């Protein structure tokens, strides 16, 4: 391994904006499940498993934005950038949502105005559109080039990714009674649509005859991978990562749906026989 590669892989960023943002996110959550919960009597107990899930989601964002992966993705490899995007859109957001107790967001959704807005934004069709439009436009070469050139634009890109992913994952992971998860049959349809939605971006990135992102063409080749192969690897990571995850969730939703049906049938049988 070259000296440059070693230096990059050992480089941890200390961006104040990311550190402050993550601190506010984690601190806000702890205030919500601690002092705010107690003061407004939202719940008598706190689920430590949910706290762990939320904190893990924050930690994954920390790794994506401040670990050596950030330097690798910004200046050297498109494929590393896709790993970063997978962490920010497919791994961290569902953990964050699963970690938010329903009682913590109930007051927000009980407000008529916010509930009406939430119903529009978190509607499955709207969620699919929001996520895939934002994800797609930021992979246009011009916008992509701006994001890796200007730090402020890169911050906006990542914030939009996380927000859009949060919206996309809500119908699957919500703990809220007011804005609940989809039923298992609808989850299967939703996940199937999501698995198809990125095919166009994936196809363009993966099967382009030449590199489409100028930023990486002249970047140093840390591991002997040229720009086109790196771009193809990035496209594969993008699609295989989301495809494998969505397929796993489709199978899980189907098995849970089948299990619920079996339990209902058993209850009906017992009622008839008794």
C-alpha angles and dihedrals in degrees: 000000000000123000090246093053091049091049092051094047091053096046116109118187123225100198106171092209093057094043093049092046093050091046091053091047094051095039092049090052093049091049089051096052092038125035096007092049091050096044096050095033092235094155138352095221141035123220106230090201090061091048089052093050093050093046090049089053090053091047092053090054087050090054093046095051105031107028125087087272088077094057091043092052097042100049111015122021134035090198090059088052089055090052087053091051091049090055093047097046109025106028111031103040097057090049091051092050094045087052095055111092115226091234091058094062098032094092089054094051093045089066106095095222098046091042091053092049091046092051089057098043096040095044107122095240092048091045093053091049095046094049098044096042092051093043092048100046092050089058092058105115095240096051092039090054092051092050095055092042101048119045094206091055090047089055090052090049093052093045091052091047092052094044093047091047090049089055092046094051097044096084088054103040108027119136091190123115091203094050103024133179121274119265114263095259090051091046089057092051092044093051092046091054090047091051090056099041098079096047093101094053091042092050095049094047097042102040101037109128091225138018113288097190110075091192092074100038094081096029116119112268104234098181102023093263114139122224096258095050090045090052091049091050089051092053091049092049089050095052102031092047094052094035095053092046095048092046090052091050092047090054091046092050091048093050092049091048090050091047092052090049091051091051091050091049090050092051091050091048092051091049091051095046093045 
